[in-house]
Amino acid sequence: MSQPAFAEIVEAIGQLPDEDQAAIIDLLQRRLAEAGRRRIATDIQEANAEFAAGQCEPAAPDDILRNILS
């Protein structure tokens, strides 16, 4: 079964009452926020694992910025 094209989805949503469109917006915003939280949590776990494995060292913020800007 093929997925509907983006334009078809937008058109179908446009046919819904305003309240339903607002509910879809709210749902998508919540899903995007949750996906962002999951990505951040994964990044933190990976950073902690790298630190525990000795692959990085603590550094002062000034040192980090100096390295980035050099």
Secondary structure, 3 states (H helix, E strand, C coil): CCCCCHHHHHHHHHCCCHHHHHHHHHHHHHHHHHHHHHHHHHHHHHHHHHHHCCCCCCCCHHHHHHHHHC
